[in-house]
């Protein structure tokens, strides 16, 4: 995405991207630990995998244009 950003805004986009990437790892770790504590380890892993597959399937159904998205820059 940063290659498609105008030069004048590239630094801002990189900064926001870095904040989201850094915080998403921390939030994901917290959420995984909380789910494992509340549901049990095996149940939370199975639940997380099932939810991931359901989200991918629903996104594929609701946004079919994403499957044909071409981001090649050459």
N, CA, C and O atoms as CSV, one atom per row, in Angstrom:
chain,resi,resn,atom,element,x,y,z
A,1,UNK,N,N,0.818,-1.196,0.000
A,1,UNK,CA,C,0.000,0.000,0.000
A,1,UNK,C,C,0.858,1.254,0.000
A,1,UNK,O,O,0.444,2.279,-0.542
A,2,UNK,N,N,2.027,1.197,0.587
A,2,UNK,CA,C,2.840,2.399,0.647
A,2,UNK,C,C,3.384,2.798,-0.716
A,2,UNK,O,O,3.699,3.967,-0.937
A,3,UNK,N,N,3.499,1.854,-1.622
A,3,UNK,CA,C,3.967,2.199,-2.968
A,3,UNK,C,C,2.893,2.947,-3.748
A,3,UNK,O,O,3.210,3.673,-4.690
A,4,UNK,N,N,1.638,2.783,-3.372
A,4,UNK,CA,C,0.545,3.464,-4.052
A,4,UNK,C,C,0.211,4.810,-3.413
A,4,UNK,O,O,-0.644,5.540,-3.914
A,5,UNK,N,N,0.878,5.140,-2.313
A,5,UNK,CA,C,0.619,6.376,-1.589
A,5,UNK,C,C,1.394,7.519,-2.232
A,5,UNK,O,O,2.550,7.327,-2.607
A,6,UNK,N,N,0.798,8.701,-2.373
A,6,UNK,CA,C,1.531,9.849,-2.913
A,6,UNK,C,C,2.764,10.161,-2.059
A,6,UNK,O,O,2.748,9.964,-0.844
A,7,UNK,N,N,3.822,10.644,-2.694
A,7,UNK,CA,C,5.077,10.916,-1.997
A,7,UNK,C,C,4.899,11.848,-0.804
A,7,UNK,O,O,5.557,11.669,0.221
A,8,UNK,N,N,4.027,12.832,-0.922
A,8,UNK,CA,C,3.841,13.809,0.150
A,8,UNK,C,C,3.238,13.188,1.409
A,8,UNK,O,O,3.384,13.741,2.499
A,9,UNK,N,N,2.566,12.052,1.271
A,9,UNK,CA,C,1.904,11.436,2.425
A,9,UNK,C,C,2.551,10.133,2.852
A,9,UNK,O,O,2.074,9.496,3.791
A,10,UNK,N,N,3.617,9.721,2.197
A,10,UNK,CA,C,4.206,8.408,2.449
A,10,UNK,C,C,4.705,8.258,3.891
A,10,UNK,O,O,4.541,7.189,4.480
A,11,UNK,N,N,5.298,9.279,4.461
A,11,UNK,CA,C,5.781,9.209,5.840
A,11,UNK,C,C,4.641,9.041,6.830
A,11,UNK,O,O,4.752,8.269,7.783
A,12,UNK,N,N,3.558,9.751,6.612
A,12,UNK,CA,C,2.396,9.645,7.506
A,12,UNK,C,C,1.775,8.259,7.434
A,12,UNK,O,O,1.403,7.676,8.452
A,13,UNK,N,N,1.669,7.746,6.228
A,13,UNK,CA,C,1.092,6.412,6.058
A,13,UNK,C,C,1.984,5.370,6.724
A,13,UNK,O,O,1.482,4.443,7.359
A,14,UNK,N,N,3.289,5.511,6.587
A,14,UNK,CA,C,4.215,4.567,7.213
A,14,UNK,C,C,4.099,4.630,8.736
A,14,UNK,O,O,4.147,3.597,9.403
A,15,UNK,N,N,3.944,5.842,9.293
A,15,UNK,CA,C,3.825,5.987,10.736
A,15,UNK,C,C,2.550,5.336,11.259
A,15,UNK,O,O,2.587,4.614,12.255
A,16,UNK,N,N,1.439,5.582,10.605
A,16,UNK,CA,C,0.162,4.996,11.030
A,16,UNK,C,C,0.204,3.477,10.873
A,16,UNK,O,O,-0.285,2.747,11.736
A,17,UNK,N,N,0.782,3.005,9.782
A,17,UNK,CA,C,0.905,1.569,9.554
A,17,UNK,C,C,1.734,0.927,10.657
A,17,UNK,O,O,1.377,-0.143,11.151
A,18,UNK,N,N,2.821,1.552,11.045
A,18,UNK,CA,C,3.675,1.002,12.090
A,18,UNK,C,C,2.966,0.971,13.442
A,18,UNK,O,O,3.157,0.026,14.207
A,19,UNK,N,N,2.164,1.967,13.748
A,19,UNK,CA,C,1.401,1.974,15.000
A,19,UNK,C,C,0.397,0.818,15.012
A,19,UNK,O,O,0.274,0.111,16.012
A,20,UNK,N,N,-0.312,0.631,13.908
A,20,UNK,CA,C,-1.309,-0.437,13.860
A,20,UNK,C,C,-0.669,-1.811,13.914
A,20,UNK,O,O,-1.182,-2.699,14.596
A,21,UNK,N,N,0.433,-2.009,13.217
A,21,UNK,CA,C,1.098,-3.314,13.227
A,21,UNK,C,C,1.642,-3.618,14.617
A,21,UNK,O,O,1.474,-4.730,15.119
A,22,UNK,N,N,2.286,-2.649,15.238
A,22,UNK,CA,C,2.840,-2.857,16.565
A,22,UNK,C,C,1.783,-3.122,17.613
A,22,UNK,O,O,1.949,-4.010,18.449
A,23,UNK,N,N,0.703,-2.371,17.582
A,23,UNK,CA,C,-0.339,-2.559,18.595
A,23,UNK,C,C,-1.180,-3.807,18.329
A,23,UNK,O,O,-1.702,-4.407,19.268
A,24,UNK,N,N,-1.315,-4.202,17.075
A,24,UNK,CA,C,-2.126,-5.392,16.791
A,24,UNK,C,C,-1.476,-6.640,17.360
A,24,UNK,O,O,-2.179,-7.547,17.807
A,25,UNK,N,N,-0.152,-6.709,17.355
A,25,UNK,CA,C,0.523,-7.866,17.945
A,25,UNK,C,C,0.270,-7.935,19.443
A,25,UNK,O,O,0.014,-9.012,19.981
A,26,UNK,N,N,0.341,-6.798,20.117
A,26,UNK,CA,C,0.110,-6.775,21.555
A,26,UNK,C,C,-1.343,-7.105,21.887
A,26,UNK,O,O,-1.605,-7.887,22.801
A,27,UNK,N,N,-2.280,-6.524,21.162
A,27,UNK,CA,C,-3.699,-6.778,21.404
A,27,UNK,C,C,-4.032,-8.240,21.099
A,27,UNK,O,O,-4.813,-8.858,21.823
A,28,UNK,N,N,-3.450,-8.795,20.037
A,28,UNK,CA,C,-3.683,-10.196,19.703
A,28,UNK,C,C,-3.163,-11.140,20.761
A,28,UNK,O,O,-3.803,-12.143,21.075
A,29,UNK,N,N,-2.006,-10.825,21.311
A,29,UNK,CA,C,-1.453,-11.665,22.384
A,29,UNK,C,C,-2.343,-11.622,23.619
A,29,UNK,O,O,-2.594,-12.648,24.250
A,30,UNK,N,N,-2.809,-10.443,23.954
A,30,UNK,CA,C,-3.707,-10.307,25.108
A,30,UNK,C,C,-5.001,-11.088,24.891
A,30,UNK,O,O,-5.465,-11.800,25.782
A,31,UNK,N,N,-5.573,-10.947,23.703
A,31,UNK,CA,C,-6.837,-11.626,23.396
A,31,UNK,C,C,-6.665,-13.139,23.423
A,31,UNK,O,O,-7.536,-13.851,23.923
A,32,UNK,N,N,-5.558,-13.636,22.893
A,32,UNK,CA,C,-5.316,-15.083,22.899
A,32,UNK,C,C,-5.153,-15.615,24.312
A,32,UNK,O,O,-5.688,-16.671,24.652
A,33,UNK,N,N,-4.415,-14.886,25.132
A,33,UNK,CA,C,-4.240,-15.302,26.517
A,33,UNK,C,C,-5.542,-15.294,27.296
A,33,UNK,O,O,-5.817,-16.202,28.081
A,34,UNK,N,N,-6.342,-14.256,27.071
A,34,UNK,CA,C,-7.634,-14.158,27.759
A,34,UNK,C,C,-8.575,-15.288,27.325
A,34,UNK,O,O,-9.256,-15.893,28.153
A,35,UNK,N,N,-8.602,-15.562,26.017
A,35,UNK,CA,C,-9.461,-16.645,25.529
A,35,UNK,C,C,-9.017,-17.986,26.089
A,35,UNK,O,O,-9.854,-18.801,26.478
A,36,UNK,N,N,-7.708,-18.227,26.137
A,36,UNK,CA,C,-7.204,-19.492,26.673
A,36,UNK,C,C,-7.541,-19.616,28.161
A,36,UNK,O,O,-7.856,-20.705,28.641
A,37,UNK,N,N,-7.473,-18.519,28.872
A,37,UNK,CA,C,-7.779,-18.547,30.312
A,37,UNK,C,C,-9.273,-18.821,30.555
A,37,UNK,O,O,-9.632,-19.586,31.450
A,38,UNK,N,N,-10.133,-18.190,29.752
A,38,UNK,CA,C,-11.573,-18.323,29.969
A,38,UNK,C,C,-12.156,-19.616,29.393
A,38,UNK,O,O,-13.049,-20.217,29.990
A,39,UNK,N,N,-11.647,-20.042,28.234
A,39,UNK,CA,C,-12.244,-21.183,27.537
A,39,UNK,C,C,-11.421,-22.464,27.659
A,39,UNK,O,O,-11.928,-23.552,27.388
A,40,UNK,N,N,-10.181,-22.344,28.056
A,40,UNK,CA,C,-9.284,-23.497,28.047
A,40,UNK,C,C,-8.459,-23.469,26.769
A,40,UNK,O,O,-8.895,-22.929,25.752
A,41,UNK,N,N,-7.286,-24.043,26.823
A,41,UNK,CA,C,-6.346,-23.944,25.707
A,41,UNK,C,C,-6.870,-24.573,24.425
A,41,UNK,O,O,-6.910,-23.916,23.385
A,42,UNK,N,N,-7.268,-25.827,24.485
A,42,UNK,CA,C,-7.703,-26.547,23.279
A,42,UNK,C,C,-8.950,-25.892,22.685
A,42,UNK,O,O,-9.028,-25.686,21.474
A,43,UNK,N,N,-9.908,-25.572,23.523
A,43,UNK,CA,C,-11.155,-24.966,23.046
A,43,UNK,C,C,-10.896,-23.622,22.389
A,43,UNK,O,O,-11.500,-23.307,21.364
A,44,UNK,N,N,-10.002,-22.825,22.968
A,44,UNK,CA,C,-9.738,-21.508,22.388
A,44,UNK,C,C,-9.025,-21.623,21.044
A,44,UNK,O,O,-9.272,-20.816,20.148
A,45,UNK,N,N,-8.147,-22.613,20.888
A,45,UNK,CA,C,-7.454,-22.808,19.606
A,45,UNK,C,C,-8.441,-23.256,18.534
A,45,UNK,O,O,-8.414,-22.744,17.415
A,46,UNK,N,N,-9.301,-24.195,18.863
A,46,UNK,CA,C,-10.305,-24.678,17.903
A,46,UNK,C,C,-11.281,-23.554,17.556
A,46,UNK,O,O,-11.632,-23.369,16.391
A,47,UNK,N,N,-11.715,-22.809,18.566
A,47,UNK,CA,C,-12.629,-21.692,18.330
A,47,UNK,C,C,-11.986,-20.636,17.433
A,47,UNK,O,O,-12.624,-20.141,16.503
A,48,UNK,N,N,-10.726,-20.288,17.706
A,48,UNK,CA,C,-10.027,-19.291,16.894
A,48,UNK,C,C,-9.871,-19.735,15.449
A,48,UNK,O,O,-10.073,-18.937,14.533
A,49,UNK,N,N,-9.517,-20.987,15.232
A,49,UNK,CA,C,-9.381,-21.508,13.869
A,49,UNK,C,C,-10.703,-21.523,13.121
A,49,UNK,O,O,-10.773,-21.179,11.941
A,50,UNK,N,N,-11.756,-21.930,13.832
A,50,UNK,CA,C,-13.095,-21.962,13.223
A,50,UNK,C,C,-13.556,-20.563,12.850
A,50,UNK,O,O,-14.088,-20.354,11.760
A,51,UNK,N,N,-13.357,-19.608,13.741
A,51,UNK,CA,C,-13.759,-18.228,13.457
A,51,UNK,C,C,-12.967,-17.650,12.284
A,51,UNK,O,O,-13.517,-16.913,11.465
A,52,UNK,N,N,-11.686,-17.982,12.202
A,52,UNK,CA,C,-10.864,-17.512,11.082
A,52,UNK,C,C,-11.416,-18.024,9.761
A,52,UNK,O,O,-11.545,-17.262,8.803
A,53,UNK,N,N,-11.741,-19.308,9.705
A,53,UNK,CA,C,-12.284,-19.877,8.467
A,53,UNK,C,C,-13.643,-19.276,8.122
A,53,UNK,O,O,-13.932,-19.032,6.950
A,54,UNK,N,N,-14.477,-19.037,9.130
A,54,UNK,CA,C,-15.784,-18.419,8.874
A,54,UNK,C,C,-15.637,-16.985,8.362
A,54,UNK,O,O,-16.384,-16.567,7.478
A,55,UNK,N,N,-14.710,-16.249,8.892
A,55,UNK,CA,C,-14.495,-14.873,8.443
A,55,UNK,C,C,-13.967,-14.854,7.013
A,55,UNK,O,O,-14.387,-14.023,6.208
A,56,UNK,N,N,-13.045,-15.768,6.689
A,56,UNK,CA,C,-12.524,-15.837,5.319
A,56,UNK,C,C,-13.636,-16.207,4.351
A,56,UNK,O,O,-13.751,-15.607,3.282
A,57,UNK,N,N,-14.453,-17.183,4.708
A,57,UNK,CA,C,-15.547,-17.604,3.827
A,57,UNK,C,C,-16.581,-16.493,3.643
A,57,UNK,O,O,-17.063,-16.272,2.532
A,58,UNK,N,N,-16.922,-15.798,4.726
A,58,UNK,CA,C,-17.910,-14.721,4.589
A,58,UNK,C,C,-17.352,-13.544,3.816
A,58,UNK,O,O,-18.087,-12.899,3.068
A,59,UNK,N,N,-16.068,-13.246,3.977
A,59,UNK,CA,C,-15.461,-12.161,3.195
A,59,UNK,C,C,-15.433,-12.531,1.715
A,59,UNK,O,O,-15.707,-11.689,0.860
A,60,UNK,N,N,-15.108,-13.772,1.413
A,60,UNK,CA,C,-15.092,-14.208,0.008
A,60,UNK,C,C,-16.477,-14.109,-0.605
A,60,UNK,O,O,-16.617,-13.785,-1.784
A,61,UNK,N,N,-17.501,-14.387,0.191
A,61,UNK,CA,C,-18.867,-14.319,-0.339
A,61,UNK,C,C,-19.365,-12.881,-0.460
A,61,UNK,O,O,-20.021,-12.527,-1.439
A,62,UNK,N,N,-19.053,-12.056,0.537
A,62,UNK,CA,C,-19.568,-10.684,0.546
A,62,UNK,C,C,-18.754,-9.713,-0.307
A,62,UNK,O,O,-19.275,-8.678,-0.723
A,63,UNK,N,N,-17.488,-10.030,-0.572
A,63,UNK,CA,C,-16.626,-9.132,-1.351
A,63,UNK,C,C,-15.857,-9.931,-2.407
A,63,UNK,O,O,-14.642,-10.090,-2.287
A,64,UNK,N,N,-16.539,-10.432,-3.433
A,64,UNK,CA,C,-15.864,-11.279,-4.422
A,64,UNK,C,C,-14.806,-10.535,-5.242
A,64,UNK,O,O,-13.928,-11.170,-5.827
A,65,UNK,N,N,-14.877,-9.207,-5.295
A,65,UNK,CA,C,-13.873,-8.456,-6.058
A,65,UNK,C,C,-12.482,-8.575,-5.441
A,65,UNK,O,O,-11.483,-8.394,-6.137
A,66,UNK,N,N,-12.403,-8.873,-4.162
A,66,UNK,CA,C,-11.098,-9.010,-3.516
A,66,UNK,C,C,-10.307,-10.191,-4.069
A,66,UNK,O,O,-9.077,-10.160,-4.068
A,67,UNK,N,N,-10.989,-11.222,-4.538
A,67,UNK,CA,C,-10.281,-12.378,-5.090
A,67,UNK,C,C,-9.557,-12.031,-6.376
A,67,UNK,O,O,-8.544,-12.649,-6.700
A,68,UNK,N,N,-10.058,-11.055,-7.111
A,68,UNK,CA,C,-9.455,-10.666,-8.385
A,68,UNK,C,C,-8.611,-9.409,-8.278
A,68,UNK,O,O,-8.218,-8.849,-9.302
A,69,UNK,N,N,-8.325,-8.952,-7.074
A,69,UNK,CA,C,-7.560,-7.743,-6.872
A,69,UNK,C,C,-6.126,-7.941,-7.341
A,69,UNK,O,O,-5.473,-8.917,-6.972
A,70,UNK,N,N,-5.643,-7.016,-8.151
A,70,UNK,CA,C,-4.306,-7.111,-8.708
A,70,UNK,C,C,-3.505,-5.905,-8.227
A,70,UNK,O,O,-3.796,-4.774,-8.617
A,71,UNK,N,N,-2.506,-6.135,-7.390
A,71,UNK,CA,C,-1.681,-5.051,-6.865
A,71,UNK,C,C,-0.284,-5.033,-7.462
A,71,UNK,O,O,0.603,-4.375,-6.919
A,72,UNK,N,N,-0.068,-5.728,-8.552
A,72,UNK,CA,C,1.255,-5.740,-9.183
A,72,UNK,C,C,1.586,-4.343,-9.712
A,72,UNK,O,O,0.755,-3.685,-10.338
A,73,UNK,N,N,2.810,-3.913,-9.447
A,73,UNK,CA,C,3.209,-2.554,-9.824
A,73,UNK,C,C,4.067,-2.512,-11.078
A,73,UNK,O,O,4.469,-1.428,-11.501
A,74,UNK,N,N,4.353,-3.629,-11.670
A,74,UNK,CA,C,5.185,-3.611,-12.876
A,74,UNK,C,C,4.375,-3.762,-14.108
A,74,UNK,O,O,4.923,-3.767,-15.210
